[in-house]
Structure formats: structure tokens, C-alpha cells
Amino acid sequence: MLRAGIDGKQTQSTTQNIKTSSSAMQSKPFTVIIIGGGPVGLTAAHALRLANIDFVLLEQRGSIVQDVGSSLILFVSSLRIIHQLGVLERVLPKGAELENKQKLTSDGIKIQQSNPSKFDKKFFGAGPHAFHRADLVEALLDSMPTRQRPNILTGKKVTDIIQTCEGVQVHCADNTVYDGSIVIGADGVNSLVRRTMRRIVLESDPFADWDPEQPYLSTYRCMWGSFPSSVPGRLYETYNKDQSTTLITGQDRDWVFLYEKLPEPTSQPVRYTGEEAETYAKKFSEFPVDANRKFKDILPHKMTLGMGNLEEGLVKHWSHGRLVLVGDACHKHTPNAGLGYNNGIQDVVVLCNSLHNAVASATDGIPNATSLQDAFYAYQNARYPKAAAHTTISASMIRQQTWATKFYYFLSRFIMTLGFVEYMIMAWVVPRDVKGYAVLQYAPAEEYYRGTIAWDHPFPQTDKERSTLSKSS
């Protein structure tokens, strides 16, 4: 059998040697194994790098950067973290700030026009930016320092995770085994890490109160695609009974989302065939995607296209033992509000702050099981209320856009389109939420985004800032 260390080098090993002794584990540095090489997993790798915590990232696909998926919306609170990670200069030129939003009905009637960035730019220095997922992933990967690049491994399909009192072992389909201290599951809605946690708990206690194997429920499905760019920085939403579309325009391409309510909610994963996707697309042929074009006008120019059900939900248990979840593995939002990756970033920030504190408090730099459990509990307790609130917001938005009930129709058509309602939300409700977002407590950075409202959590001061402050005093 092949055995791999943190550097990814493979050496011959017997089965007996895989069972690492307690003394051997304790002689190694505290090491985190990240499972999943998407945006959240790469964000975690950068956050751990800045905390001087060793990591290895395992991605099952053959390449980290693939032209799949669609757009990601980053709010200014997340752009701050991207800046703190040292990636903003690579990312920002690829994004488009959303400054024009229009709401339409399926027969082309414009029911509202607004500027999504107006208040955020005033209060915090920037509005929401749209990025192509692959561009963001590429920037996160390319900005990883040369020393840590070998720790990001592809073609690593995880088959099993074994945890002991001293650490974890992650087994891959290619017969490599990776030793670490903890596992961060950034492996999405069908998380193996989450399923492993459940299996371990139920093997110990078959009657334990735990999350179901498929904890998320899909009430809607979606087709998403990217198309040649039009005018950057625009957002169009088209509403109809049980169907809606969203068009987001970026720097180099546009993205379209086609939403439809399922005949019946389901918790089971579904894969759609090409024929099913073609039939689905035809349903939206006459839908206006912006003020001048229908979906049938842009479909022949598609660059990428995908389809799947939209899971929604929030799991109760975000950790067990030495395993902990982040991102879609522990909460899933529909994409309508653009909250998915933004919540994943906050998961990483709060979790890595807790881990950094735990490592710093340990006399040998290796937190024991109790310290890790406390760190994981602190992380979930801090993040759970906001993740729950954002799950509710996302659920409400897709139901408003698809006029799911008479209540949602009235709300979206006649209440949310009122100018003073939008003002109250954007000028009072949103800023109270945004200004409180966490930052990495151990990563000094100069503030990039400033507005009329101060951040609750400023960055740690850089040496330059401390020196300037010392001279002025």
C-alpha cells in the first residue's frame, strides 16, 4: 500500500504502519486536512496559511480550475476578506460591480429599477461584485505561495476517514493515506465528511439524534449557463408563477439562471440528462432575460450550461470529534440572494480564528481533543444564527420570484417594489448585518474599503500602521 505524508510524497508502507502511534502523532505539527478544492476549500487553505497552520487540501477532480459552475456574488464584507488573504488585486479586475437592477414580469413589464450598490458604496466603500466562479478559483490558486502549492492535491477521491484520539487518517481511492490532526469538510452538499460524522455517531448509538443522511430538501430546480458578455454590472430578474429567471452581466461573460418549482419536493440527488435539459430550456424560450432579449435569443451562444436541483437547509451538527464542516456541507442556500459563498467565507474566518486561538493556547502547539471541541462549538455557536437567517432569506427570495403563494406574489409585486421599503432594507437593515462580519484576527492588513459606517471588526494593524501610530503619539 502507498502512504502519503503532508508533502504528498508517496512511500511504501505496510498496513500495520498506517496505524500511527500516539508518540508519532504528537511529534508532528498540528495539521489540517481540507477536503474539497472549491472556493471555500481554497479560502480555508489561505486562512490556515496566514495562521501558520500546516494544511493539505484534497480535491477529487483532476484539476482545481475548471470552467464549470456559474457566477459568484461577493459582497463588500467578503471582498475585505479576499483583500486580507492577499488575493484582491488578482480578483477585482475580473469582477463587475452591480449598479443596475431591473425586475420584470414574464410578459416584459418592468416593475422596478434600482441600484444594488448605492447604499453599500456609501456606507462601506463598495457594492456587490459578480465574478465567474472559475476566475475566482484560479485567482485563489495562483496566489498561493510556492511553498504551499505542493499541499494542494488533485485526483484525490476520499473513500474513508478514520479518527483516533490523536488525529485523523484520510484514505483515498488511489491507496494514498494522509495523516493530520483534524479534517475540514469543504466538500459541498453531498459531503463525505458529513456522512462520515453521521456513520461514526450512529455506529456508537443507533438511536442518536443526528441529521439525516440527506439533510437538504429541494423544492426548486435550476438551469444555469454563461454567455458572451453584454454590458457589465447589470442584474435582471424576471418573475412568473412557479418560474423565474435571473441574468447577471459580468466583465467577460453573462450568467443566466432559470428557476422552476419541482412537482414534489425531494431530498434525493438527481442528475439530469442532456435530453431533459434541452426540454427544460425550451420551457423558457419566450422568457425575457433582460429588457431587450428573450432566452431563445441568447441560448445559441451559450458558453457553458448545467442543471440540477436546488438544495435548501441547515444541518444541526457541524462537527464531531476531529471533523468539522464549512460552507454547503453544513448549510445550503438557493443562489437567488447570492449568499452561499459569502457564508462559506465567514465560516472559514470564524473557524480559523478559533483554531488559531486553540493552537496558540496549547503549550506544545497541538490542541488536545477538548480544546478542539471547544473551538468547534465556539465556531458553530457564532455562525449558526446568521447562517439560519440567510437560509431563510434565500428561501423567501426564490419564493417571491416564483410567486409561490398569493402572499409571496403580493409581497414581491406590490410591497418589495416600493421605494421606501427598499430604502428601509438597504439603508437600515442590511448595514446592521454587514458591519458585523468577522475578519481574521491574526492577519494584519490595511483597510481597503471605507465608508460612512465603521466596521465592527477592523483588521489587525500592520507593522507600518503601528509604526505610524507610534510616531504620531
Backbone hydrogen bonds, N-H to C=O, Kabsch-Sander energy under -0.5 kcal/mol:
donor,donor_aa,acceptor,acceptor_aa,energy
2,L,175,N,-0.5
3,R,11,T,-2.1
4,A,177,V,-1.5
5,G,9,K,-1.4
8,G,5,G,-1.8
11,T,3,R,-2.1
13,S,1,M,-1.8
18,I,14,T,-0.7
18,I,15,T,-0.9
19,K,15,T,-0.6
19,K,16,Q,-0.8
20,T,18,I,-1.5
25,M,21,S,-2.2
26,Q,22,S,-2.1
27,S,23,S,-1.0
27,S,24,A,-0.5
28,K,24,A,-0.5
28,K,25,M,-1.2
32,V,54,D,-2.5
33,I,182,I,-2.5
34,I,32,V,-0.6
34,I,56,V,-2.9
35,I,33,I,-0.5
35,I,184,I,-2.6
36,G,34,I,-0.7
36,G,58,L,-2.7
42,L,38,G,-2.5
43,T,39,P,-2.0
44,A,40,V,-2.3
45,A,41,G,-1.9
46,H,42,L,-2.1
47,A,43,T,-2.4
48,L,44,A,-2.5
49,R,45,A,-2.2
50,L,46,H,-2.3
51,A,47,A,-1.0
52,N,49,R,-1.5
53,I,48,L,-2.5
54,D,30,F,-0.9
56,V,32,V,-1.9
57,L,151,N,-3.2
58,L,34,I,-3.0
59,E,57,L,-0.5
59,E,153,L,-2.4
66,Q,64,I,-0.7
68,V,66,Q,-2.5
72,L,131,F,-2.6
74,L,72,L,-0.5
74,L,129,H,-2.7
75,F,73,I,-0.5
78,S,75,F,-1.1
79,L,75,F,-2.3
80,R,76,V,-1.9
81,I,77,S,-0.8
82,I,78,S,-2.4
83,H,79,L,-2.2
84,Q,80,R,-2.3
85,L,81,I,-2.2
86,G,83,H,-1.3
87,V,82,I,-2.4
88,L,82,I,-0.8
90,R,87,V,-0.9
91,V,87,V,-1.8
92,L,88,L,-3.1
94,K,91,V,-2.0
95,G,92,L,-1.7
96,A,130,A,-1.6
98,L,128,P,-2.7
99,E,97,E,-0.8
99,E,233,G,-2.3
100,N,233,G,-1.2
101,K,114,S,-3.2
102,Q,235,L,-2.6
103,K,112,Q,-2.5
104,L,237,E,-3.4
105,T,109,I,-1.8
106,S,239,Y,-1.5
108,G,105,T,-2.3
111,I,103,K,-2.8
111,I,109,I,-0.5
112,Q,103,K,-1.2
114,S,101,K,-2.6
118,K,115,N,-1.2
121,K,117,S,-2.8
122,K,118,K,-1.4
123,F,119,F,-3.2
124,F,120,D,-2.9
125,G,120,D,-0.9
125,G,121,K,-0.8
126,A,120,D,-0.9
129,H,74,L,-2.4
130,A,96,A,-2.6
131,F,72,L,-2.3
133,R,70,S,-2.8
135,D,132,H,-0.5
136,L,132,H,-2.0
137,V,133,R,-2.5
138,E,134,A,-2.4
139,A,135,D,-2.1
140,L,136,L,-2.3
141,L,137,V,-2.3
142,D,138,E,-3.0
143,S,139,A,-1.6
144,M,141,L,-1.5
148,Q,145,P,-1.2
149,R,145,P,-1.2
151,N,148,Q,-1.8
152,I,149,R,-2.0
153,L,57,L,-2.9
153,L,151,N,-0.7
155,G,61,R,-2.8
156,K,59,E,-2.7
157,K,155,G,-0.8
158,V,156,K,-0.8
159,T,171,H,-3.0
160,D,171,H,-1.5
162,I,169,Q,-3.0
164,T,167,G,-3.2
168,V,180,G,-2.6
169,Q,162,I,-2.8
170,V,178,Y,-2.6
171,H,160,D,-2.9
171,H,169,Q,-0.6
172,C,176,T,-2.5
173,A,157,K,-2.6
175,N,172,C,-1.7
178,Y,170,V,-2.4
179,D,4,A,-0.5
180,G,168,V,-2.3
181,S,31,T,-3.4
182,I,31,T,-1.4
183,V,322,R,-2.6
184,I,33,I,-2.7
185,G,183,V,-0.6
185,G,324,V,-3.4
186,A,35,I,-2.2
186,A,184,I,-1.0
191,S,188,G,-1.3
195,R,191,S,-1.7
196,T,192,L,-2.6
197,M,193,V,-2.3
198,R,194,R,-2.0
199,R,195,R,-2.5
200,I,196,T,-2.5
201,V,197,M,-2.3
202,L,198,R,-2.7
203,E,199,R,-2.2
204,S,200,I,-1.3
205,D,201,V,-2.5
208,A,205,D,-2.2
210,W,208,A,-1.2
217,L,312,E,-2.2
218,S,266,T,-3.3
219,T,217,L,-0.6
219,T,310,L,-0.7
220,Y,310,L,-0.7
221,R,260,E,-2.6
222,C,308,G,-2.8
223,M,258,L,-2.0
224,W,306,G,-2.3
225,G,256,V,-1.9
226,S,304,T,-1.5
227,F,254,D,-2.5
229,S,252,D,-0.8
233,G,249,T,-2.3
235,L,100,N,-2.7
236,Y,247,L,-2.8
237,E,102,Q,-2.5
238,T,245,T,-2.7
239,Y,104,L,-2.9
239,Y,237,E,-0.5
240,N,243,Q,-1.0
240,N,401,Q,-1.2
242,D,402,T,-3.6
243,Q,240,N,-0.9
244,S,259,Y,-1.7
245,T,238,T,-2.0
246,T,257,F,-2.1
247,L,236,Y,-2.6
248,I,255,W,-2.6
249,T,234,R,-2.5
250,G,248,I,-0.5
250,G,253,R,-1.6
251,Q,94,K,-0.5
254,D,227,F,-2.8
255,W,248,I,-2.8
256,V,225,G,-2.6
257,F,246,T,-2.6
258,L,223,M,-3.0
259,Y,244,S,-3.2
259,Y,257,F,-0.6
260,E,221,R,-2.1
261,K,242,D,-2.3
262,L,219,T,-2.7
266,T,218,S,-2.2
277,A,273,T,-2.3
278,E,274,G,-2.1
279,T,275,E,-2.2
280,Y,276,E,-2.2
281,A,277,A,-2.4
282,K,278,E,-1.6
283,K,279,T,-0.9
283,K,280,Y,-0.9
284,F,280,Y,-0.6
284,F,281,A,-1.2
285,S,282,K,-1.4
287,F,284,F,-1.6
289,V,293,R,-2.4
290,D,293,R,-1.5
295,F,284,F,-0.5
295,F,287,F,-2.4
296,K,285,S,-2.0
297,D,294,K,-1.4
298,I,294,K,-0.9
298,I,295,F,-0.8
299,L,295,F,-2.0
301,H,298,I,-1.9
302,K,299,L,-1.8
303,M,226,S,-3.5
304,T,226,S,-1.1
306,G,224,W,-2.8
308,G,222,C,-2.3
310,L,220,Y,-3.1
311,E,309,N,-0.8
312,E,217,L,-1.2
313,G,332,K,-1.9
315,V,330,C,-2.2
318,W,316,K,-0.6
320,H,323,L,-2.4
323,L,320,H,-2.3
324,V,183,V,-2.1
325,L,318,W,-2.7
326,V,185,G,-2.2
329,A,326,V,-1.3
330,C,327,G,-2.1
331,H,327,G,-1.6
332,K,313,G,-2.8
337,A,334,T,-0.7
338,G,335,P,-1.2
343,N,339,L,-2.1
344,G,340,G,-1.9
345,I,341,Y,-2.6
346,Q,342,N,-1.6
347,D,343,N,-2.3
348,V,344,G,-2.2
349,V,345,I,-2.5
350,V,346,Q,-2.6
351,L,347,D,-2.7
352,C,348,V,-2.8
353,N,349,V,-2.1
354,S,350,V,-1.9
355,L,351,L,-2.5
356,H,352,C,-2.7
357,N,353,N,-2.1
358,A,354,S,-2.1
359,V,355,L,-2.7
360,A,356,H,-2.4
361,S,357,N,-1.8
362,A,358,A,-1.1
365,G,362,A,-1.2
372,L,368,N,-2.3
373,Q,369,A,-2.4
374,D,370,T,-2.4
375,A,371,S,-2.2
376,F,372,L,-2.7
377,Y,373,Q,-2.5
378,A,374,D,-2.4
379,Y,375,A,-2.1
380,Q,376,F,-2.5
381,N,377,Y,-2.9
382,A,378,A,-1.8
383,R,379,Y,-2.1
384,Y,380,Q,-3.1
387,A,383,R,-2.5
388,A,384,Y,-2.6
389,A,385,P,-2.2
390,H,386,K,-2.6
391,T,387,A,-2.0
392,T,388,A,-1.9
393,I,389,A,-2.2
394,S,390,H,-2.4
395,A,391,T,-2.1
396,S,392,T,-2.3
397,M,393,I,-2.3
398,I,394,S,-2.0
399,R,395,A,-1.4
400,Q,396,S,-2.1
401,Q,397,M,-2.4
402,T,398,I,-1.2
403,W,400,Q,-1.1
404,A,399,R,-2.5
409,Y,405,T,-2.4
410,F,406,K,-2.6
411,L,407,F,-2.6
412,S,408,Y,-2.7
413,R,409,Y,-2.5
414,F,410,F,-2.2
415,I,410,F,-0.9
415,I,411,L,-1.0
416,M,411,L,-3.1
418,L,415,I,-1.7
422,E,418,L,-2.2
423,Y,419,G,-2.3
424,M,420,F,-2.4
425,I,421,V,-2.2
426,M,422,E,-3.0
427,A,423,Y,-2.8
428,W,424,M,-1.4
429,V,424,M,-1.6
430,V,425,I,-3.0
432,R,428,W,-1.0
433,D,429,V,-1.1
433,D,430,V,-0.7
434,V,430,V,-2.9
435,K,431,P,-2.3
436,G,433,D,-0.9
437,Y,434,V,-1.7
441,Q,439,V,-0.5
443,A,440,L,-1.1
445,A,460,P,-1.9
450,R,448,Y,-0.6
452,T,122,K,-1.8
453,I,123,F,-2.3
456,D,435,K,-2.7
457,H,435,K,-0.6
466,R,462,T,-2.5
467,S,463,D,-2.5
468,T,464,K,-2.4
469,L,465,E,-2.6
470,S,466,R,-2.3
471,K,467,S,-2.3
472,S,468,T,-2.2
473,S,469,L,-1.4
